[in-house]
Amino acid sequence: MPVTPRSRAQNRSAAASRPSRGPAHARRQRTHRVARSVGLVATAVLAFGAVGGASALSNIQGNITSSSALDLLDDRPAQTTPDPSDPNAGKPLNILVMGSDARGGDNGHEVEGVEGMRSDTTILVHVSADRSRVEMISIPRDSRVDVPACNTTSGKTTAPANTRFNAAFANGATVGGDVDSAAACTMQTVESLTDVYVDGFVVVDFAGFQNMVSAIGGVRMCIPEAIDSPKADLKLAAGWQTLDGAQALGFARARYGVGDGSDLSRIGRQQQLLAATVNQVLSKNVLSDLGQIYGFVDAGTRSLTTSDNLSSIPSLAGLAFSLRGATSGNITFMTVPNAPDPRDPDAKVVWTSEADELWAKVRADEPIVTPAPAADQPADEAATDAPPAGEGDEAPAPDTATDEPAPVQTKEAGKEAFSAADETAQCG
């Protein structure tokens, strides 16, 4: 059954704290950790838009005449810089990420019969108060929901309707005439349906995403079955592939000619792509290559529209630093629980009662999935626990005919929750 809208949650106030300084070697270690965490946050531009503030910084720096006099100094003392402060320390954050797919121009080929500004991708990113978890919840565009009326920058108000979820973005853009109105109407809809307070938003255009992937040298992914999707300009052979920017864009967009052709199937592939991008940046430590990170940030800032509170460089640096302990296993991907719409089962879905439980966990800042049990003991540790030779019952000889490696367990992206450390496809 569909989710019943509730009242809005109360606004949360910001708080900041200044960590103490440490010795030089500790600062160097922190710098390394910050580089990895900033890389993670930048990677999740589809999740946080953390590089959005760099655009403002670039504009300001362009107005300043610079001097290289500092290069003349020798034997300088070590610089002591305080760790950046997270302005929302101790408080959870909910950031709504929308993929803007304005057809034609830099965003790709024209699509016959499709005009205006659309959003085929919407993800609510929840960052836990203790900064130990990042949870990315995909909202199916074909969800039939109650879209409320919403104010736009034109002074006009959209009409409420029971329709597809992504109509909120399109209607806001049509009535307001800009992306601000589109984002506002989508946030209004999310808050009315979930009672989750949305702290900020990021709108990413797909053309910019293509450039970001190119800037980090592509994304390596397992493609279990060959893909031929002319509408997405995508043709891939099965097996391990390193997708360039154009291929990654096609992979994110593809719906027909791959999988079952559903929006849910596409959501699963988008989640796989996000997870692969996170792993790519973490494995390469992109921030150690200034050329690559400049290209990545430059492409990102050209593709983003963010709420004002996400365009502050100090605030984003603080958030990045507070996430320094995050790993791929701490990043969870999930789709809002859903079922075929009884009124239109071939085209739409409705949220099930499990969606109520999901949003309740987000509001309470609880993990959206039960943490996995501890991994089995490593083989070398298990061996040390075995009784010495000659003691106890004699172990049976191994059956070489049946001793085969255990199959790798995979998660079904789009239908099951999974982390960036999980496998969602097998390529041998």
C-alpha positions in Angstrom: 0.0 0.0 0.0 1.2 3.6 -0.7 2.9 5.6 2.1 0.6 7.9 4.0 2.1 11.4 4.1 2.9 12.7 7.6 3.7 16.1 9.1 7.1 17.7 8.4 10.0 17.1 10.8 11.4 20.0 12.7 14.4 21.9 11.4 17.8 21.1 13.0 20.2 23.7 14.2 23.9 23.6 13.3 26.7 23.1 15.7 30.5 23.2 15.2 33.6 22.3 17.2 37.2 22.9 16.6 39.5 19.8 17.1 42.9 20.4 18.8 46.1 20.6 16.8 48.6 17.8 16.9 52.3 17.3 16.2 53.6 17.6 12.6 53.7 13.8 12.0 50.1 13.5 13.1 49.1 16.3 10.8 50.7 14.5 7.9 48.8 11.4 8.8 45.6 13.4 9.0 46.3 14.9 5.6 46.4 11.5 4.1 43.2 10.5 5.7 41.6 13.8 4.6 42.7 13.2 1.0 40.9 9.8 1.0 37.8 11.1 2.7 37.5 14.2 0.4 38.0 11.8 -2.5 35.1 9.7 -1.2 32.9 12.7 -0.8 33.8 14.1 -4.2 33.1 10.7 -5.8 29.6 10.9 -4.3 28.9 14.1 -6.2 25.9 12.1 -7.2 25.4 11.7 -3.5 26.6 14.9 -1.8 27.8 17.4 -4.5 30.7 18.1 -2.2 32.8 19.8 -4.9 30.1 22.4 -5.5 31.8 25.1 -3.5 34.9 25.1 -5.6 33.1 27.1 -8.3 32.6 30.0 -5.9 36.2 29.8 -4.8 37.4 29.9 -8.4 35.3 33.0 -9.1 36.7 34.8 -6.1 40.2 33.9 -6.9 39.8 35.3 -10.4 39.3 38.8 -8.9 42.6 38.7 -6.9 46.1 39.7 -8.1 48.4 37.0 -6.8 52.0 37.2 -5.8 54.7 34.4 -5.6 56.7 36.2 -2.9 56.2 33.3 -0.5 58.3 31.2 -2.8 61.3 33.3 -1.8 61.3 32.2 1.8 63.6 29.4 3.0 63.8 27.3 6.2 60.2 28.0 7.2 58.7 26.5 10.4 56.1 23.8 10.0 52.6 25.1 9.4 50.0 24.3 12.0 46.6 24.2 10.5 43.5 23.2 12.5 41.4 20.3 11.3 38.3 21.6 9.4 35.1 21.7 11.5 31.9 20.0 10.4 29.2 22.6 10.9 26.6 19.9 11.4 28.7 17.8 13.8 26.7 15.3 15.8 23.6 15.7 13.6 22.4 13.5 10.7 22.2 15.0 7.2 19.7 14.2 4.5 20.7 15.5 1.0 18.5 15.0 -2.0 20.3 14.3 -5.3 18.5 14.7 -8.6 19.9 13.8 -12.0 18.7 16.4 -14.5 18.2 15.0 -18.0 17.4 18.1 -20.1 17.4 16.5 -23.5 19.6 17.5 -26.4 22.7 19.8 -26.6 25.5 18.8 -24.3 23.3 16.2 -22.5 23.2 14.0 -25.6 21.1 13.4 -28.7 17.6 14.8 -29.0 14.9 12.4 -27.9 11.8 12.7 -30.2 8.7 13.8 -28.3 10.6 14.6 -25.1 11.1 18.2 -24.2 11.9 20.3 -21.1 13.7 19.4 -17.9 13.3 15.9 -16.4 14.8 13.9 -13.6 15.1 10.2 -14.1 17.3 9.8 -11.0 16.5 10.8 -7.5 18.5 9.6 -4.5 18.1 10.6 -0.8 21.5 10.5 0.8 21.5 10.0 4.6 24.7 10.7 6.5 24.5 9.4 10.0 25.1 11.8 12.9 28.3 9.9 14.0 29.5 10.0 10.3 30.0 6.2 10.3 27.4 5.5 7.6 26.3 6.9 4.2 23.0 5.5 2.9 21.8 6.2 -0.6 18.1 5.5 -1.2 16.9 5.5 -4.8 13.3 6.7 -5.4 11.8 5.0 -8.5 10.7 7.7 -10.9 7.6 5.6 -11.8 6.3 5.5 -8.3 2.6 6.6 -8.2 2.5 9.0 -5.3 0.6 12.1 -4.1 2.6 15.1 -5.4 1.7 18.1 -3.4 1.3 21.7 -4.6 4.6 23.6 -4.5 5.7 27.2 -4.7 8.0 28.2 -7.6 10.3 31.2 -8.3 7.8 32.5 -10.8 5.4 33.2 -8.0 3.0 30.6 -9.4 2.1 27.3 -7.6 1.9 23.9 -9.1 -1.2 21.9 -8.9 -1.3 18.8 -6.6 -1.8 15.4 -8.4 -1.7 11.7 -7.8 0.9 10.8 -10.5 4.4 9.6 -11.1 7.0 10.8 -8.6 9.2 12.5 -11.2 6.3 14.7 -12.3 7.2 16.9 -9.3 10.6 17.9 -10.9 9.1 18.3 -14.4 6.1 20.3 -13.2 8.3 22.6 -11.0 10.5 23.3 -14.0 7.6 24.0 -16.3 5.7 26.3 -13.9 8.8 28.0 -12.4 10.9 28.0 -15.5 14.1 27.0 -13.7 16.0 24.2 -11.9 15.4 25.9 -8.5 11.7 25.4 -8.8 12.2 21.8 -10.1 14.4 21.0 -7.0 12.0 22.7 -4.6 9.0 20.8 -5.8 10.9 17.5 -5.6 12.0 18.2 -2.1 8.5 19.2 -1.1 7.2 15.9 -2.4 9.8 13.9 -0.6 9.2 15.6 2.7 5.4 15.2 2.4 5.7 11.5 1.6 8.4 10.5 4.1 8.4 13.1 7.0 12.1 13.2 6.5 13.6 16.7 6.7 15.8 17.4 3.7 18.8 19.5 4.7 19.9 20.4 1.1 19.9 19.3 -2.5 22.2 18.7 -5.4 21.1 18.7 -9.1 23.6 17.0 -11.4 23.3 17.2 -15.1 24.3 14.0 -17.0 26.7 15.8 -19.4 28.8 16.9 -16.4 28.8 13.4 -15.0 30.3 12.1 -18.2 33.2 14.5 -18.0 33.8 13.6 -14.3 34.1 9.9 -15.2 36.5 10.8 -18.0 38.6 12.9 -15.6 39.4 9.8 -13.4 40.3 7.6 -16.3 37.0 5.7 -16.5 35.3 3.3 -14.2 36.0 -0.5 -14.2 32.8 -2.6 -14.0 31.7 -6.2 -14.4 29.2 -6.4 -17.3 27.7 -9.9 -16.9 25.8 -9.8 -20.2 26.4 -8.0 -23.5 24.5 -4.7 -23.7 23.0 -3.2 -26.9 20.9 -0.1 -26.2 20.8 2.2 -29.2 18.6 4.8 -27.4 21.4 5.2 -24.9 24.2 5.1 -27.5 25.6 2.1 -25.6 27.0 -1.2 -26.8 29.2 -3.2 -24.5 30.6 -6.8 -24.6 30.2 -9.0 -21.6 33.0 -9.2 -19.1 35.2 -6.8 -17.2 35.1 -3.4 -18.9 36.5 0.1 -18.1 33.7 2.4 -19.1 34.8 5.8 -20.4 32.7 8.9 -19.7 30.3 8.4 -22.7 29.8 4.7 -21.9 29.2 5.5 -18.2 26.6 8.0 -19.2 24.9 5.5 -21.5 25.0 2.9 -18.7 23.3 5.3 -16.3 20.7 6.2 -18.8 20.0 2.8 -20.5 16.6 1.3 -20.0 15.7 -0.5 -23.2 17.8 -3.2 -24.7 19.3 -4.2 -21.3 17.9 -6.1 -18.4 14.1 -6.3 -18.3 13.6 -2.7 -19.6 12.2 -1.5 -16.3 13.0 1.7 -14.4 13.9 -0.6 -11.4 16.4 -2.4 -13.5 18.0 0.9 -14.5 18.1 2.0 -10.9 20.1 -1.2 -10.1 22.6 -0.4 -12.8 22.9 3.2 -11.6 23.6 2.0 -8.1 26.3 -0.4 -9.4 27.9 2.5 -11.3 28.0 4.7 -8.2 29.5 1.8 -6.1 32.1 1.2 -8.8 33.0 4.9 -9.0 33.5 5.0 -5.2 35.8 2.0 -5.4 37.6 3.5 -8.3 38.5 6.7 -6.5 39.4 4.9 -3.3 41.6 2.4 -5.0 43.4 5.0 -7.2 43.6 7.7 -4.5 42.7 10.3 -7.1 43.7 13.1 -4.8 47.4 12.2 -5.1 47.2 13.2 -8.8 46.5 16.9 -8.9 45.8 16.9 -12.6 43.1 14.2 -12.2 41.5 15.8 -9.2 41.4 19.2 -10.9 39.7 17.7 -13.9 37.3 15.8 -11.6 36.4 18.9 -9.6 36.3 21.1 -12.6 33.9 18.8 -14.4 31.8 18.4 -11.2 31.4 22.1 -10.6 30.2 22.6 -14.1 27.5 20.0 -13.7 26.0 21.0 -10.3 23.3 23.2 -8.9 23.3 23.0 -5.1 21.4 24.5 -2.2 23.2 27.5 -0.6 24.3 25.4 2.4 26.2 23.0 0.2 28.2 25.7 -1.6 30.3 26.6 1.4 33.9 25.3 1.0 34.7 25.3 4.8 31.4 23.4 5.5 32.2 20.8 2.9 35.7 20.4 4.0 34.4 19.8 7.6 31.9 17.2 6.3 34.7 15.5 4.3 37.0 15.4 7.3 34.3 14.0 9.6 33.8 11.2 7.1 37.5 10.2 7.1 36.6 6.8 8.7 34.2 5.9 6.0 35.0 2.9 3.8 33.2 1.2 0.9 31.6 -1.2 3.4 30.0 1.8 5.1 28.2 3.0 2.0 24.8 1.4 1.5 22.6 1.5 -1.6 18.9 0.7 -1.5 15.7 1.2 -3.5 12.4 2.3 -1.8 10.5 -1.0 -1.2 7.8 -1.2 -3.9 5.3 -3.4 -5.7 3.5 -3.2 -9.1 0.7 -0.5 -9.1 -2.6 -2.3 -9.1 -4.0 0.4 -11.4 -1.1 0.2 -13.9 1.1 -2.8 -13.1 3.1 -2.6 -16.3 4.1 1.0 -16.0 4.1 2.1 -12.3 4.9 1.0 -8.8 3.6 1.9 -5.4 5.5 1.9 -2.1 4.8 -0.9 0.2 4.4 -0.9 4.0 8.1 -1.7 4.2 8.8 1.8 3.0 7.2 3.2 6.2 9.8 1.2 8.2 12.6 2.5 6.0 11.7 6.1 6.5 11.2 5.6 10.2 14.8 4.3 10.4 16.1 7.3 8.5 14.2 9.7 10.8 15.6 7.9 13.8 19.1 7.8 12.3 19.2 4.0 12.5 20.9 1.7 9.9 18.5 1.0 7.1 19.7 -2.6 7.0 20.8 -4.9 9.7 24.6 -4.9 10.0 26.1 -8.1 8.6 27.6 -10.6 11.1 31.3 -10.6 11.6 33.2 -12.4 8.8 34.5 -16.0 9.4 37.9 -16.4 10.9 40.8 -16.2 8.4 42.2 -19.6 7.4 45.4 -19.0 9.3 43.6 -18.2 12.5 41.3 -21.2 12.1 44.3 -23.4 11.7 45.8 -22.3 15.0 42.5 -23.3 16.8 42.8 -26.9 15.5 44.0 -29.5 18.0 47.6 -30.6 17.7 48.3 -33.8 15.6 47.6 -36.9 17.5 45.1 -35.3 19.9 41.3 -35.7 19.6 39.5 -37.5 16.8 41.3 -38.0 13.6 40.0 -35.6 10.9 38.7 -37.3 7.8 40.7 -37.0 4.6 39.3 -34.2 2.3 37.0 -35.3 -0.5 38.8 -33.8 -3.5 35.8 -34.6 -5.7 33.5 -32.3 -3.8 36.0 -29.7 -2.3 35.2 -26.8 -4.6 35.5 -23.1 -3.9 32.3 -21.7 -2.4 30.4 -19.6 -4.9 30.6 -15.9 -4.5 27.4 -14.4 -3.1 26.1 -11.5 -5.0 23.4 -8.9 -4.2 20.8 -8.0 -6.7 21.2 -4.3 -7.2 18.0 -2.3 -7.4 16.1 -5.0 -5.4 18.4 -5.8 -2.5 20.3 -3.4 -0.3 24.1 -3.7 -0.8 27.3 -1.9 0.1 30.0 -0.7 -2.2 32.1 -3.6 -0.9 29.5 -6.2 -2.0 29.5 -8.0 -5.3 26.5 -7.4 -7.5 27.7 -9.2 -10.7 30.1 -12.0 -11.6 32.4 -12.0 -14.6 34.3 -15.2 -13.8 
